[in-house]
Every structure is written in C-alpha cells, then in structure tokens.
Amino acid sequence: MSSPPRVVIVGGGAAGFFAALACAEACPTADIQLYERSPEVLAKVRVSGGGRCNVTHACFDPAELVKSYPRGGRELLGPFHRFQPRDTQAWFEARSIYLKTEADGRMFPVTDSSQTIIECLTREATRLGIKVRAGCGVSEVLKKSDGVFRLWLTEDGSVECDRLLLATGGSRGSKGHGLAVALGHTIEPPVPSLFTFNVDDPRLRGLSGLSVPQARARVPGTPLEENGPLLITHWGLSGPCILRTSAWGARLLEERHYAFPLQVQWLADHDHRRVAAVFQDMRAHHPRKHVAGWSPIGLPQRLWERLATAAGIAPETTWASLSKEAALAFARELCSGEYHVTGKSTYKEEFVTCGGVSLKEVNFRTMESRLCPGLFLAGEILDVDAITGGFNFQAAWTTGWLAGRAMAGHPA
C-alpha cells in the first residue's frame, strides 16, 4: 500500500485554501501543509466586494460563464463543467453558509461580511487537520532526482513533499512566478487587468459620485467597447463599464502607457438618432423650457447641465431657440463625447492582473504541470483573469478544487 501523499501548498489565498480543503476531503490521510508569505491568509477574500466578499456569480451555464474571462476562458470551459458557481454555492451551503444573488448576478454571503467566508474556510482547515502557517513563504524550490520537491522557507529550514501546488496570485513580482520558472515554466508578463481610468476634464470636475445605470465606453481605433454602469470619481471614470474595458484591453492599454482617447455614450440606449428624436419632441412640446434646466432622458441633472455647457449652450437657451449647430454639439457630448485618459488607478483594494504561467503548459483536467510532474498550479498565478463580478474568485475555487482532488489521487 502506498503511503499518504505529502502535499505542500504555497499561497494562502482563495485558490490555495480551497485546494487544501479539496485535497483533505478526498484523502483524509494526506499530510497537507500550507504556507502564506504575508501575515494573514485569505487577505483578498477579506477586502473583496468592499468587505462583503463577492464569492461568485450566478451564471450556471459554463458556455456563458467563460465569456467573462478575457484570458483563460477556453481553457476553463472543461473545468467549469466539473465545478462551477452552482457547485461553489452548494459547497458553502453544505457548511451552513448561505449566499444571496443581487440584481447584477453577483453572489454574496447573506451576512454581507467576508469574515463569514474566511471563518468557514479556516474552520474547515482546522477540522481537516491542515497545517496552515502564515508569515512564512517559500524562497526556493528544487525537484530532486527521486521526484521529491524540496522547498526552502523564508523563516527557517526547508520542507519536502511529493506534490506541490503554487497558488501565490499573479501580481507583479510574485514570488510564485520565480518558483514556477525554476521548475521549467514560462511566464506571460503580468500587467494590470482591472483598473479605473484617470481623466482630468472640466466636464467631470465636481461631479464625483454621480453614476449612470447603463453607459457605453469605446476606445477609438480598437475593438474595445463595453456597456454597463459608469461612475464619475475624484480621479476620473470607474464602474463596471470601465472595469470591463480595462480587463479586455489590459495588454493593449498597457502598450499605450494608459494614455488614450475614450468615447463615452452616457446612456447606452440613446444613440444619435434617438437623442435627435428627444430634442425634436422637446421643441414641439416644451419650446419655452430651458435646455439645461431639465434632463428628459434620465441623465443626472448636474451632468446634463455640464454637458450642455460643454456644447456651448447658454443657461437661458430654450428648446425653441436651440440652434441646429448647438443641438448637434450637445448630441455629440451625450453620445460620443471624447475624454483623454492619462493613467490608471487600482480598483479599490483589489488588484487583478493578466499574465502568469502559460496556459499551454498546464493540464486543465487536473491543473498539473505538463512540464513538471507533481507540480500543480491554481488561481491567478495562471494567465487567467476575468471581469469584475465574482468571476475571478470562481476561477480560484474551480482550479483549486481540481488541483486539490488531483493531488489527493482522486481527480474529478
């Protein structure tokens, strides 16, 4: 009879923790050790969703789910058939942690507290006998001739294992990337993937906090075009519309050093033709009303006034006296106003990157390396990333679960 596997997991985030739990559940006799370099495990879980933890997204069709991944969607299709958001929900509910679905599909614990998720995961780790050590990372790794991995710890000594999982995240300078390279892997250069746009424009100054429910953003000369809620901030533009644009354009926008023009259609369902019809209706039925005095299309009033001013419309201008030229200029501001992006800002406390271990070097049935048997990879260390909304966590749960099962000798 073979001896129980010795498993070491490097990285105490969502993917690493979930892999440890899946491994222990599938093989209770496995010796599982988890090392986290920072002082706290599950740090990104804590800050996700403004401290509420956006656990996953209520999209239960794998073919639809993968459409939210700018990188890795094709590779995740098979894994999502084996462990998807419905399975994540069931896993937590089996442990009396219930999730709720918000109008936009994001799923949170009913407590609205990330601490609920953290306590569930850490409680399970304790119950299953997983050895968790925070404040201790891995500085070096070597695979010996007998197939055993030897890892040197940052605090003291070394440890050996038969199966090794790297789940250290994907930020620039990630120590996990260096460990993966030492074991034969190549790294797609990491660049930010979820970020907001810095825009210093008089049309937006003083409007921080205003939002529109469904805008459209385009980067001229590129295929980038996204719809969604858009938020004006102190530094420029944010909201799901902008974050999706940043995710799909991560590499392209990095190549442009985050300086590029951005066209904004403030209401996605109001193109030039529909705006012209609204203007005509206002002239016919409200000729004496001031153009800037009231927004007939549901745009926040202060933004409507600011865009009217940018179009050269004086405060006393009525719909009856609005010139054709001014009407065209106003329509352009509403439907295709151009703003110059001069930089980026990280999305709240979270940081997602594209880049990481090349996907062609990983077997997505088991998350095992195709180059180094016994090595597994999960989570954001891979060149996988998603738009905002719980999709990045779902990739972590799924890849961690598959890796954990495979390391236990019971692949899904």
N, C-alpha and C positions, 0 to 999 in steps of 0.2 A: 504494500500500500504506500502510495506517495505521501510525503509529508505535506502539511498545510502550507499554502503559499505565503511567502514573506513579501508584503506589499508596502511600498513607500509612496506617499503622495506628496508632491511638492506644490504647495499653494492651497491656502485655506479659504478660498472664495466659494461661490455657488457650485462651480463645476467640480472642484476638488472635494468639497464636503459631500456632495451628492454621490460622487463616485465611491467615496469611502463607505457611505451607508449602503449603497447597492452591492458593493463587494462583500460587506459583512453579512448582509441579509442572505446573499446567495451562498456564502461559505462561512458559516459561523466560527469555524476553527482557524480562519486566516489570521495571521499576525499583521495588523494594519497600523501603520504609523503615518501621521500627517504633520507636515512641517509648514509653518507660515512665518515668513520673514518679519512682517510687521507685528506690532504688539497685540493686534486684535484680529481674530478671524471674522470672516463674513462682513468686512467693512463696507463693501459696495452694496450689499444687501441692506445694511443699516440706512444708507442715505438714499436708496432708490425711491423714486416716486415721492420726493420731498419727505422721506421718513416713513412713508406708508408701505413701501415695497410693492412695486408693480411686478407681481410674481410671474404672470404670463399674460397671454392674450386669448380671448375667446374666439379663436379661429381653429376649427376642428377638422378641416379638410387639408391634408398635407400639401396637395397641389396648390391650394390658395395660400397656405402658410408660407411656403418657400418664396412667394413673390415679395415678401417683406425683407429679404436678405440680399443686399447689393452684391455681396460676395459670400459664396458658400451655399446658395440656395439649391443648386443642382445636386450637390453632394449630400445635403440634408434631407432630400426627399425620402430616401430609404429609411434613415434613422427616424424620421417623423412618423413613418408607418408603424414603427415599433414602440415609440414613446413620444407622445405629443401633448398639447395642452390639456386635453381631457384626462390623460394619464397623470399629469402633474397635479391637477385638481383632485383626482381620486386618491393619489398618494398622500396629500396633505389631509384630506377629509378622513382618511382611514386613521389618522392620528389626531382627529378632532380639531383640525384647523380648517375653517370653512372660508371659502373665497366668494367674493361678490363681483359681478360684472357691471362696469359702468357703461354709459351710453356709447362711448367710443370704442368699446371692446376690451379695454384694459381691465385686468383682474387683480384685485387686492384682497388681503385678509379682511374679514368683516370688522376686525378691531381697528382697522386703519393704522396699524402700527407694525413697522418692520421688526420690532422686538418679538412679536408673536412668531414670526418665521424663524428668527435666529434661535429663540428658545426651543422651538420644535426640533431644529436640526441638531443643536448641541445636546439636547436631552437624548435624542436617538443615538448620537455618537457615544454618549456615556453608557446607555443601556446595552449597546452592542460591543462595548469594550474596545473601542477605537482609541488609540493613543494620540492625542492632539497636543502639539507643542507650538505655541505662539512665541514670537520674538526670537525665532531660530530658523534661519534659512539654509539653503544648500549652496555652497560656493563652487564646488567642483564635482564632476561625476566621471567615473571610468567604468567601462564594461570589461570585465576580466575575461580571460580565455575560457573559463568554465561557464560563461554566460551570466554570471552574477554581477550585479551592479554594486559599485562601491561609491558612496556619497560622503563628501566632507562637509560637515556642518559649520555654520558661521560662528556658533558659540563654543562648541567643544567636540572633539572627536569625530568619528565617522560612523556610518551605518551601512549595512549591506542588505540587499533584497533581491528577490527573483524577478519581481515585476515592479516597474516604476511608472508612475503617472506624473507628467508635467502639466500643471494646471495653474500657471502663475500669472495669467492675464496677458494683455497684449500691449501695454503702454510702452512708449519709447524707453529704451534702457532696461527692459525687462530682463532680469537675471535668467529667467526660463529660456529666453531665446538663445543665450550663450550656452546653456546646458544642452539644448536641442542641437545646436551646431556642433558641439563637442561629440555628439553621438551620431553625426553624419547628416543632419538635416540642413536644408537651406531656408532662409527667412525672406519672405516678401517684405520689403521695407515698410515699417509701421508709419502711418500718417493718421491724423485725427479724422474721425468719421462722423461724430455727432457734435456739431458746434453751431453757434449762432453768428450772425453777421454784424460786424461793426459798420455802422452807417452814420456819418455826421452830416445831416441835411436839415436846412431850416424848416422844411415841411414837417419834420418829425419832432423837432425840439419842443419840449414841454408837454408832449403827449404820452409820456411813459405810462404804461398800464392799460392803454386803450387796446382793444382787440377787435378783430372781425371774425365771424364764425367760419367763413369759407372763402379764402382768397386763393389766387394763383400766382406763383412766382416762376419766372423764366430767366435763364442766363442766356442772352442772345449769342448766337453762333455756336451753341452746344445743344445736345438733346435734352438738357436738364429742364424739366417743367413739372412742378408739383402743386397739388391742391391741398388745402387744409386750413385749420385755424391759424391766424397770424397775429402776433403780439408785438406792439411797439414797446421798446425798452429804453433804459437810460443810454445804452450804448448803440442801439440800432434796431434790429429786427430779430424776432425769435418766434417760437411757436412751432407746432408740428409741421406746418408748410415749409418753414425754413430748415428745420432739422432734417426733414426728408430730402430736401435739396442737397444739404451738406453730406448726407450719407451716400446718396447715389453719385454725387460729384466729388467724393473725397480726394481721389488722386488728381482729377482734372483741376480742381480748385487749388490744391497744393502746388501743382505745377505753375499756376498763375500767381503764386505767393499771396493768395487770398485778396487779390485786388482785381475786381472785375465789375462790369455793369450788371444790374439786376432790374428786370422789368416786373412791376407789380400790378396785377389786376385786382383791385381791392375787394371786389365781390366776384367770385368765380363764375356766377351765373348771369353777370351783367357785362356782356361784350359791347363793342362799339354800337352795334345795331340796336341792342336793347336799350342802352343808355340814350341813344338818339330818340327812340320812341318815348322814353320817360320825359325827356326835355320837351318834346312836341306836346305831350299831354299836359305838362305844366304850363306851357304857353297858352294852350287852349282853355284850360280850366282854372288856372290861378295866375293870370297875367300880372296882377299887381303885387304878388308876393315877391319878397326879395330872394334872389337866387341863393345867397349864402345863409339865409335865415332858417332854413329847414331842409333836412335831408329826406327826399322822397323815396330813397332806395334802402333805407335801413342802416346806412353807414353812421358811425358815431358822429354826433353833430360837430364836435370840435375838429375832427379830422375832415369832415365835409367842408367846413369853413376854411381850414388851412389849404386844402386842395383848390378851392375856389379862388383864394387869394393868389396861389401859385400860378393859376391860369390867367391872372390879370383882371379878375372880376372885382370891381369895387363893391363895398358893402351895400351901397344904395341901389345897385343894379337890380331891376325887376326882371321877371321872366319875359315880359313884353319887350323890354329894351335890350335883352341879351343879344349881342351881335353874333353872326354866324361864325366869325373867327374865334370869338371868346368861347362859344359853345364847343367848337372843335378842340380848342386848347383844354377846356375842362374835361371833355370826354377822354382826351389823351391822358390827363392826370389820373382819372378814375380807372381807365382800362389798360394803360401801358406806360404808366409813369416810370421813368428810369432813375435809379438810385445807384450811387457808386459805393461799392463795398471796399473797405480799406483794411480789413483784418477780420479776425475771428475771436470768439470767446468760447470757453468751455461751457457746455450745457450744465448749469447748476453745479453740484458737487460731483457729478458723474463724468466719466471720461471713457469714451469708446474709441477704439482705433480700428482701421482696416490694416491688413498686413499680418504677418505671423508665419508660422510653419506652412510651407507649401502644401496645398491640399492634395496634390497628386502623390505625395509621399505618405499618405495615411489611408488605411483601410477603414472606410466609414461603416462597415458592418460591426466592427469591434473597437474602433478607434486606436488600433495598434499600428505602430510604425511599419511601413513597408520596407524600411531600410535597416531597422534595428529591432529584432525580435525581443519581446519582453518589455519594450518601451511603448507607453500609451500616451495620448495627448487629448486634452479636452478643454472646452471653453475658449476664451479669447486669445489663448496662445496660438490658436489656429488662425489662418487667414479667412475668418468668418466674422461678419458683423451684420447688424440689422438696423432698421429704422427704429425710432422710439416707440414705446408702447408695450413693453414686456417681452419683445421678441428675442433680445439678447439673452435674457435670463432663460428663456425656453431652450435656446441653443445650448446653454450651460447645463441645464437639467438633463437634456436629452443626451448630449455627448458624455456627460459624467456618468449617467446611468448605464449607457452602453459599455463604457470603459470599465466601470466597476464590475458589471456582470462578467465581462470577458476576463478580467484579472482574477476573478473567482473561479474561472474554469467553466462558467455556465453562460456562454454568450447568448444574447437574446435572439 
